[in-house]
Amino acid sequence: MDQQTQARIASLSDQLHQHNYRYHVLNDPIVSDAEYDRLFRELTELETANPQLALADSPTQRVGSDLSLDFPKAPHPAPILSLANAFDAADLANWEERNLRLLPADTELAYVLQPKLDGLAIVITYENGVLVRAATRGNGELGDDVTANVKTIRSVPLRIPVDRAAAAAPARLVVRGEILFHKESFLELNREQEAQGLPAYVNARNTASGSLKQKDSRETAKRKLTAYIYAIVDSDGAEMSSEWETLQFLRVMGFNVIPEARHCAGLDEVIQTLPDWEARRNALDFEIDGLVLKVDQLALADELGVVGKDPRGAVAYKFPAEEASTKLVGITIGVGRTGKVTPTAQLEPVFIGGVTVSNASLHNYEQVSALDIRLGDRVVVKRSGDVIPYVIGPVTGARDGSESPILPPAACPFCGRELIQPAGAVDWFCSNPKCPERVMRTLEFFVSRGAMDIEGMGPQTIAALIDNGLIEDEADIFNLSAENLLALEGFADKKVENLLQSIERAKSRSFTQVLTSLGIDGIGATVAGLLGDNFASIPELLATAQAIRAAEEDFAEAARPLVDGADDGDPDIGKLLHRLRHPTAELAPRYLDAADLSPRLERLLRPLRLAPGDIAPIQAPLSALIAVSRPLHEIEGLGPILVENIVNFFADPHQQAVIAKMEAAAVNMRAEEKVLASAGLAGQTFVLTGTMSVPRGEIKSLVEANGGKVTGSVSKKTSYVVAGDSPGSKVEKALKSGVPVISESELRALIPG
């Protein structure tokens, strides 16, 4: 047994040394933090049970290193230690119990609890209030001097106190903190990468580390890094008695201190807060992987001392892992109701966030290509709360050359139709509306609770009806008969009776529900409601779409001489051609309120270097297109892409045939006539913000009952912003835009008696 244990200890030590090197030096880890913690904990437990077998250079006896050859070295005035880990309430209780055994019998411990930031540790030195040096943690004794780069981070004060009226700065102050990306800043950085055609960054912590270790500080300055300061390492003239007092002092000096830090009277209070922390971790502005718990009384923390590399007076409580790495072993291709093709990763099962994950989203093939994810890769998978697990990216350092590219299939795997990728789209589509997989997904959505809500028609029933040739589209559901259904296996009298009654009830669903159930891309219940407010019936919508499509074709014919032969390789001309080829989304909304179209078109077409007479032929058809599309473009909250989706749907012959069959089957096609209490707010648009005397939904209903409209954003069409208590940024935007801001009582005064 000793030989087996010794071999396992040696193996774990070798693995951890390698992982430490890849993480801290190369910034290219090949395992997740959770996997590293699992290996480290196993080694710690083996060494505790068998101390005689522990190796002299065991990873448990030293702090990891992030030292680089590219920077001068800076010694720390005191060791910059890491923390031992706890994974549940029992671990925390055991940690406290061990500490209490080392302290006087009547000791009661208070604690400071704060998020465990997932960033890069930094040690910053101030002399006479001026920043003189900043260094990474390095190996705990020595760090990389990154002073010039840290000075570019706006949240790091170059002089303290920032407020000259505050207490004077100590003669010398050395603080410790964490440098990281806020979530939105990291997303923005990746959007910039994408815009430049560069691969997205996968890991925010490693990207922050790489950003801080740029040789040119101007490059660091381009990255929106943030620093949080949470501890005093050393000082001349700053004497603190508690962790909580330390945080208050750091805040007074002008440091960016974690606002979520909390003082707890005892461990019971700490443990009671853990579920709340886990529930809201994803709502924070920054990534965290746990909490840091520190003994508040600094004298007691000093008395507890250090064991190995860990101070006894602090511990890291680790949340269940949300990320893990595993092997991508296959790809499953799905086709949705709109025809969109979606790749899903098949994974070697891995435990993440309390569940075993064997499948994860790859989003789309553009994302797969941008991240260079390959079949056979070791990949990082994230599962956050109830979000579907998804692949963040590959672990390129783990590649052995056997991996292969992941490419879109040439044809739909369900119907064999060639896949298409519309111009400007990132997704691939099956264009066959009768593709069996598309039909299946369309029908599943159509009968679902949020749509037509047809009870008794689950996936198995739908599949049976399709397989037996009883339905090919949504409209066929309303022509099912008892005779046909009873002939199917498993369809007894009562089941058939209930199903037919549910189908009959569905015929009288509201206009909004029927419109939602059609599955138009991007049209949910809210947008369907907007359409119901502006169109009396689905046939009216259909007629509008047909008129727009005819006007598009007229415009395309007129614009063809301009488009044919134009140089697509020129970026300006390429952008212009895209607009000319998508006039409903790109041109009609742009010139909707143009008083004189001619000079606007001349400016638009300038890259083509046309003669004045060449522009005139497209002016009339564009004016006609603007006129027929105006009823859609003028709907507040309906953007140009949604307008284009609506037109594409209702102008499609297959969808027209389905709608005609539904209408013939007596399915409701008309919007409900609204009975108004008054027309006192007719023609006026309101935006609501802040807390009202009643729920905002009631205020919205009040406005609509008196002829007004309520939208979610402030625009030039907004008549009033109604502000309650604690209003948001909409008030500020309204004031800048000259939109009147009124109170709830002033709104009520606008409504006739």
N, C-alpha and C positions, 0 to 999 in steps of 0.2 A: 504493500500500500504506500510506504514512504517513497519508493521509487516512482510510482505512478503520480503521487502528489508532487514530488520534486520535478518530474518532467512537465507536469501541468503548470507549475509555478514558473519554470523556465520559459515555457511556450507563451504564457500570458505576458511575462516580462518583455520578451522579444517583440510580441505584437504591440504592446503599449509603447515601447520605445519607438517603434516605427511610426505608429499613429501620432505620437507626440511630435516627431520630426516633420511629418507631412502637414500637421495642423499648424504648428507654431513657426516653422521655418519656411516650408514651401508654400504655405497657405493653400494646400491642395489635399484636403482630407479625403479618405476613401471609405470612412464609416461615419455614421451620424453621432451626435453627442450622446444620445441614449445608448447606442451600441458601445461606445467608449466607456461610458459609466458602468455598463453591465460587466464588461471585462475587468475594469478597475475594481469594482466591488467584489467580484469573484476572487481576484488576487488578494485583496485586503483580507477577506474572510479566511482564505487558505493560510496566509501568513500569520494571522492572529491565532489560528488553531495550531499552527506548526512553526513557531518563531525560529526554530533551529534551521529551518529550510529556506528562510528568507535570504535573498541574494543581496550582496553589499550595494549593488547599483540598482536595486528595485525601484521601479517607477513610483511606488508608494512613498518613497523617502525623499523625493525631490519635486520641486516645482517645475512645470514645463517651461520651455524657452521659446521666445519669438525673436531672438537675436538674429540680425542680418549683417552680412559683410559690408553692406553699402553705407552704413552710418557709423559715426563715432560713438563711443560708449560713454554712458553716464552712470556712476554708482548711485545707489539709493541710500538715503540716510538711515533707513531701517528696512528689514526684509519685507518684501511685498508678497505676502502669502496668499495661498488659495484657501478654499473652504472644504470641509468634509460635507458629505451629502446625506440628506434624509429624504425618504421617499413616501412616508405616510405618517400619521399621527403617532403611531407606536414608536417610530424612529425618533421623533421629536421628544416624546416622553422619556425615552431611554437616554437621549442626549442630556436633557435637563437633570435626570437622576444622577448621571455620572458627574455632572458639574456640582450638584449639591453635596455630593459626598466629599468634595474637595474644599468646601466652604463651611463656615461656622453653622452649627445646627439650626439656628433660628433665621437663617438667611431666606429672604423672599426676593425672587428675581423678577424684574420688569424687563420688557423687551421693546426694541424698535424693529418694526417689520416693513420691508420695502421690496419692490420688484427686483428680481435678479436680471439685470440688463444683459442682453446678448450682444455685447460689443467688444471693444478692445480696451484693456486696462491702460490707463495713462497716469503718470506721476508728474505733477507740475510744481515748480518751485518759484516762490515770490520773495524778493528781497526788498525791504522798504516799500512794499506795495507794488513792485514792478515785476512782471513775468520775466524770469531770467533763463529758465530751462524747462523743457518738457521731454520726458522719456517714456518709452514703452516699459511694460513690466519686465521684459526680457526673461532672465532666469531667476528673478526674484531678488537678486543682489545687484545686478547690472542690467541696464536697459539701453535701447537704441535712442540716441539723442535726435528727436524729431521736432526741435523747438520751432524752426522756421515754418514747418507745416502746421503745427498746432496753432500758431499765431494767426493763421488764415481762417480759423473756425470762429464764427461770429459769436457763439455762445460762451467762448472762453474770454474772460476779461483780461486785457493786457495790463491793467492797473486796478488795484483794489484799495479801498472800497470803491465800487462804481459810483455810489452816491457819496459825494464828498461830505455830506452832513452826517453820515453814519459814523460809527466808532472808528478810530484809527486802525490801520492795518498793523499786524505784528511786524517786528523787525525782520522776521523770517518765517515763512509759512510754506510747508510742503503738503500738498493735498493730493488725494487719489480720486480718480473718477473713471468714467467709461465713455468712449467715443463710439458713436453708432450712427446709422441712418434712421430717421423717422420713416415709417412705412411709406408715406406719400412721396417723400424725397427719393426713396429707392425706386418706386414705381416710375417717377419722373425721369430718373437716370436711365432706366431701361427703355422708356419711350424715346429718349434721345438716341440710345443705341440703335433702336429699331429704325428710327428716321434716317440714320446714317448707314443702314444696311449692315450693322454690326451685331454679333450675337448678344443676347441678353445675359446679364449677370444672374447667377443662380442663388448665391448665398450672400445675404446682406452683411453678415459679420466679416466674412473674408474680403468682401469688396471694400468695407470700411478700413480693414487692415491694409489692403493694397493702396487705398487712397491716401492713407496717412504716411505710407512709406514711399511716396513718389519722390524722385530725386529733385524734381522741379516743383517748388512750393506753389507755383502758379497753377499747376495741374490739380493739386489738392484743393486750392481755393475754388475751383470749378465745381467741386463736389459739395453738396449741401449736408455736410456732417454736423452732428450735434454732440455736445459734451455735457454730461451730468456729473457733478462732483458730490461725493457722499462721505468722505473721510479725511481726517487730518493724519498725515503720516508722521510729521515732526513740526516743531515750531519753537520760536523764541518769542514769548509774550502772549501766547494763546492757551490759557489754562481752562480746560473743560472738565466737568464732573460727570457728564452723561452723553450718550449718543444723541439723544434728542436735543440737548443744548448745542451739541456740535452742528447739527443740521440747521438749527436756527441761526447760529453764528455764520455759517457758510452762506446762508441766504442773505444775511445783513451785508456781508462782504460783496455781494453781487454775483455769486456763483449760481449757475443753473442747477437747482436741487430738485430731485424727483418729487413732484407734488403729491404722489400717492403714498408717500411714507406715512406710517401710523405708529403711535405709541400704544402699547398694550400692557395692562397692569399685571398680567400673568399668562402662563402658557395656555390655560383654558380659553382665554379670549383670543389668543393667536389661532388655536385650532378651530374655533367657531367661525373665523373669517376665511378659512381655506376654501370651502366650496364657492363662496362668492368670488374669490380671486380667480379660481379656475373658470368660473362662468364668464367673467368679463375680461379675461386676458386678451382676447382677440379684439376688444373694443379700444385698447390702449393705442396711443400714437406710435409706440415702439414695440419691437419684439421682446418678449421675455420667455424664459424657459423655467421659471420658478420664482421663489421668494428668498430673500436673505433675512435671517433672524439673528439679531445681535442682542447680547445682554446690555441693557441700557446703562447700568452703573459701571463706569469705566474703571474704577478702582477694583471692582470684583472681576471684571474681564481681564485686567492685568494680572490679578492674583491667580486666575485660572491658568494662565500661561499658554504654552504651545505644545502640541504633541505631533512629532514628525514635522510635516509642512503645514499643519492646520492649527489656527488659534482655537482654543477650546470655547472661547466666549462667543463664537459665531458659527452658524451652520447654514448651508444652502438647502432649502426645501425644493426638490425637483418635481415639477408637474409630470403627469404621464406624457411620454414622448409624443409629439405631433409629427415628427419626421423620422424616417428610417431609410436605410438603403437596402436594396434587394436587387435580384436579377430580373431583367425584362426578358421573358422567355417566348412571348408571342404577341400577335396583334389580332384583335377582333374588330371587324368593321361593322358599324351600325348605320342604318339609313333611317332618318326621321321622316315625319309626315310632310315636311317641305322639300324632301329629297336630299337634305344636307347629309353628307357622308362624314361620319365621326370615327376616328380610330381610338380604340381602347387598349391599354396595355394589359397583357396577361403577365402576372408576376409570380415569382416564387413567394408563397405566403409569408407575410411578415406582420408582426404584432405592432400596431400603432394606435395610440390614444384609446387603449382599452378594447380594441377589436382586431381580428385577424383580417388583413387586407390581401386579396389576391388579384384584384382588378383596379385600375386607376385610369382617370381621364388623361388623354394626350391632347385635348382641345381640338387641334386641327393639324393638317399636314404642313402648313406654313410654320406653325410653332415648332413642330418636330424638326423641320429643316433648320430653323433659326437657332435652336438649341443643340443641333447636331446629335439628336438622340438616335441610337442605333440598336437594332435587334441583337440581343446578347449582352448589352451594356449592363453594368451595375448602375442603378439609377436611384436618385433621392425622391422619396414619395412623401407627400404631406397630407395629413388628415386633420382638419381644423374644425372642431365642433361638429355640426351636422353637415358640413360641406363634403361633397363627394370627393374621395381621395383623388389626388392628381399628381402627375410626375412633374417635379420642379426642373430636373435636368439630369444629365449623365455625370457619373464619377469618372472623368477621363483618365485619371491616374490608375484606374483598375483595369484598363483595357489590355487585352493580350493579342489583338490582331484578328480574332475570330469574329468580331462584330460585323454586321452588315447594315447598309442604309435602309431606311424605312421610306418607301415611296407610295404615292397614291395608286390604287389599282386602276388599270386602264378601263375597266368596265364595272358596272354595278354587280356585286356578287349575288344579288337576288333575282335580277331580271336580265342581265347581260347587256343592258343598254350602255353605250359609251358615256363616261362621266364628262361633265363640263365644268369649267371654272369661269364664271362670268367676269368680264373686265372689271378690275378693281377689287374683286372679292378675294378673301383669303380661303374660303371654303370651296370644296368640290361638291357637285350635285348630281343626283340621278334625275334626269329630266322627264322620265316616264311616269305620268300620273297614275298609270295602272300597274306600276311595279308592286308586286304582292306585299313587300315589306312596307312600302309607303302607304298602301291601302290599309294595312293592319294598324300602323301607328296613327293614321288619320282617324280611323274608326274608334280606336281606343280613346283618343282625345275627344272626339265628337260626342261620345256617350258618357264622358266623365262627369263628375259632380259639378265642376265649375263651368261645364258647357251645357249639353242638353239633359244631363242627369237622368239617363235611362237605366233604371234599376234592373238587375238580372242580366245585363249584357256585359259580362266581364270578358277578359282575353280569350278564355276557352270557348265561350259561346260565339264570339266574333270569328275565331279560327274555324269553328265547325260550320258556321254559315258561309264563310268564304270557300272552304274546302268542298262544300256541297253545291256551290254555284248559286246560292240564294241571294247573295249580295256582292256587288262589285264597287259600290261607293256608298256615301252616307245616305243618299236619297232612297236607296233600295230598302233601307230599314223600315221605311213607312209603308212599304208595299208587301211586307211579310204577312202571310196568312196562317191561320191555325192548321190548315190542311198540310201546308209545306213543312211547318215546324214539327208537327206530330209524327211525321215520317222519319225524323232524325232520331238517332240513338240517344237516349238520355233525356228526351224532351217529353215529359209526362203532361197530362191534361192541366194540372194546377200550375206547373211551371210555365207552360205556354200561355195560359190565361193571364197570369201575372205579368209576363213579358209584354204581351199585346196591350194590356191596360197601361203599362208604363210608357210604351211607345205612343199610345193615343194621347196621354197627358203631355208628352213632350211636344206635340204639335202646337200647343198653345203657350209655349215658353215665350218670355219677353223678347222684344226685338234685340235688346242688348245681348241676351243669352244666345239667341240664334246666330247673331253676327259673330260673337266670340267663338262659337262652336265651329265656324267655318275654317278656323285655323289659319287665318291670314297672317303672314309673318310679321310679328311685332304688334299685332292687334289683340290686346287682352280686353278685360271687362272695362277698364277705364277709357281706353281709346274708343271702344265700341259705344260707350255712353256718349262720348263727344260726337260720334257720327250720328247717333240717334237724336241728338239735340239739333242737328243740322240737316238731316235727310228724313223724309217721311216714310221711306220704304227701301227695301233691298233692291227692287226693280229700279227705283230712282238712282240709287248708287251705281247700279250696273249700267244704266243709260249714260250717266256722267262719265264713267270709266271708258265706255265705248267711244264717246265723243272725244275724250282726251286722246285715246289711242289713234283715232282717225286724224286728229290734228297733229299728233306726233309724226304720223306717216307723211302728211303733207309737208311738214317742216323738214323731215329727213330728205324728201325728194328735192326740195328747194335748196337745201344745204349741201347736197351731194357734190356739186361742182367745186365747192370750197374744201370739202373733206378729201375727195379723191386726189391722190398725188401729193398731199401735204406731208411734210417731213416729220414723222412720228418721233424721230430720234432727238429732235430739239425739245428740251424740257418744257419750254413755254408753249410751243405749238402742241406738244402732247397733251398738256393740261387743257388747252383750248379745244382740241378735238374731242377730248372726253366730255367736255361741257356740251359741245354740239351734238354728240351722240346720245346724251341723256338730258334732253331739254326740259322735261317735266321736273326733274329734281334739281338741275343745275341752273337753268335759265329763267323759267317761269317765276319762281319765288324771288329771284334776284331783281327782276324787272317788274314785279307785280304792281308797284306804285310809281313806276317811271312816268313822268309827265310827257317826256319826249324820248321816244325809243331810239331814234336815229343816231344821235351823238353817242349814246351809251353803247350801241352796237359797233360804232366805228372804233371806240376805245377797246372794246372786247376783241375785235378781229384784227387789231393792229399788227400782231406777230405774223399774220399771213401776207402783209404788204399788198393789200387789195386796192384796186381802183375804186373810187367812190360809187360808181354805178354797180359794182359787184355785190354791194351790201344790200341794196334795195330789195332783191327778190326774196330774202328771208324775213324781212320786217313784217310783212302782212301775215304769213303763216305763224310767226312767233306771237304776234298780237292775238291771233285767233286761239292759239294754244293757251296763252295767259287768260283769255276770257273764259274758256270752257273749264280750265283747271282752278279758277278763282274760288269756287265753292269749297274746294278741299284745302287749298293753300291758306285761306283766311281763317280756318278753324284754329283757334288758340290751342297750342299744345300738340298740334299735328305737324311734325317736321317733314321736310321734303323727301326723305327716304321712306317714311311711312306712306306718304302720298303715292310714291312710285310703287310701293308694295301693293297698295290698294288697287291701283290701276292695273298692274300686272295680273292680279288675281281675277278681277272681274272682267278683264278683257280676254281671259283665257277660255277658249271654246269648251274645254272639258268642264271647267267650273261653271260656265254658263249653262251647260246641259244639266249638271247636278242641281243647280238652283231652280231650273225650270221644272225638273221632276219633283223637287221638294214643294214648290208652289202648287203643282198639280195635285200633290198629296195633302193639300190644305195645311201645310206648316205655316205658322205666322210669319209674315214678311213685313209687317208694318210697325212703325214706331208708335208708342202709346201717346195719345194726345194728352198734354199736360194742362190741367186746370189750374190757372194762376189765381192767387189770392188778390193780386193787383199787378199792374204793369208799371208800378212806380220806379222800378230799377231797370226797366227795359233799355237795352243798348249799352248798359254799363258793365264793366268788368272789374272784379274785386280780387285782391290777394289777401289772404288771412295769415297773420303771424302772431306768435305769442299765446299766452293763456287767456282764455275768455271766461265769462261768467258761467257758460255752459260749454259742453264739448263742441269743438270746431265743426264737427259734422252737422250739428244743429244750426249753427250760423250759416253754413253752406246751404242747407235746405231752405232756410229763411230767405236768403238772397235769391235762390232759384225760384222759389214760390212767388216771388214778386218780380220776376222777369229778368233778373240779373244773372251774370255768369261768375263763377269762381275758378280761377286758375292758380297754378302752383308757383309761377315765377313772374317777376316784375318785367314789363316790357313797355314799349311806347303805346300799346293798346290798353294798358291798365288805367282804369278810371280812378281807383282809390286803393291804397293799402290800409287795411284795418288792423291796427296794432293793439294787442292785449298786453298783459304783464310779461316781462322778460322777452321782448320781441327779438327776433334774429336779425341777420344782416340785410333782410329784405327792406327794412326801414331805411337803412343807410343808402341802399341802392335807389330806393324811391326818391329820397331827398336829392341825390345827385342827378336823377333823371327828371326832376321837377314834377313827380307824381304826388298828389296830395296824400298825406297820412292822416287818418281819422281814427277815433276811438270806437269801441263797440256801441256806446250810447249814441254817438254821432251817426253811425250807420243806421241804427234803429230809427233815428229821427228822419232819415231820408225816406222811410217807408210810410206811405199814406196811412192815416189813422186807423 
